[in-house]
Amino acid sequence: MRYKLTFVVGLAVGYVLGTRAGRERYEQLRKSARQFSQNPAVRNAAETAVQSGREVAGKALHTVGAKVGDRVPESVAERVRSLRERGPGREDEWGTSNT
């Protein structure tokens, strides 16, 4: 899904940059993209994808942590501890959340 979305976005950007239609066509594409992104089904799918990604990342964190153990540099270990202390469901440092 991610690759298809990236491809579609690339096509849209290429069209906008390469077109001679000008500002009117750009505004039309921008309005369509905004409507698409505000569609409840799209928003719901994005939220589901984010939640799934966080679950997989959490499982990977525990699996890797158990296998690697003390062989991790201290700077990495500190970062992992801070992530564990923060816990799930809180806003990340990018200002995004799963809501």
N, C-alpha and C positions, 0 to 999 in steps of 0.2 A: 504494500500500500504506500509506504514512504517513497519508494522509487517512482511509482506512478504519479504521486502528487508532485514530487520534485520535477519530473518530466513536464507535467502540465504547467507548472509555474515557470519553468524555463521557456516553454513555448510562448506563454503569455508575455514574458519579459522580452523575448526576442522579437515578437510581433510588434510590441509597443515601440521598442527601440528602432526597428527596421521599417516601420510603416511611414507612409507619407500622408496618412489620413489626419494626423495632427492631434490636437488637444481633445477634440470631440470624441474621437475613437478611444483615446486614453481614458477619458472620464467614463465612457460607456463600460469599458473593461473593469475599471476600478469599482464602479457601482455593482457590476455582476459579481466580482470577487467579494465585496462586502456582503452582499445578499447571501452568497454561498457560505461565507464564514459565520454568519449570524443564523443560519438555518439550525433549528433545534436538533435535527438528526445528526448534522455534522458536529455540532458542539458536544452532543452526547457521545458520539464515536470518539472524538478527541479526548474527552474526559476518561472514557473507558481505556483508551490506549495509554494514557498517562498513568492511570492506576495500575494497569497490568505491568507497565514498565517498572514502576516502583516496587511491585511485588517481586518481580524477577530480579531486580537489582538487590533487594533485601536478601533473597535466597542466595544469590551469588556472593554477597558480602559475607554471610555466615559460612558458606562452603569454602571460600578462599581463605578466610580467616582461620578456619579450623585446619586447613592443609598447610598453610604457610607458617603460621605460628610466630615464633620469635625471629625469624629470618628477615623480617621487614625493617627497613630503616625507621628510626624513631620519628622522623617528620611524617612519614606515611601513617605510622601507628597513631600519632596524635590526631591526625585528620580523621581516621576511622573512629577513634573514641569520641570525637566531637560530633560525628554523624550519629553514632549510637545514642549519645546523650540527648540529642535533639529530638529523636523519636519520629515515628510516622505521623503524617497528617498535619505537620506544621509547615509553614511557608518556607520555601528554600531561599537561598541568598540571591536568586535571580528575580525575586519578586513575583513568582508564580505559585499557584496552588492548584489543587485538583477540583476547585469549585467553579 
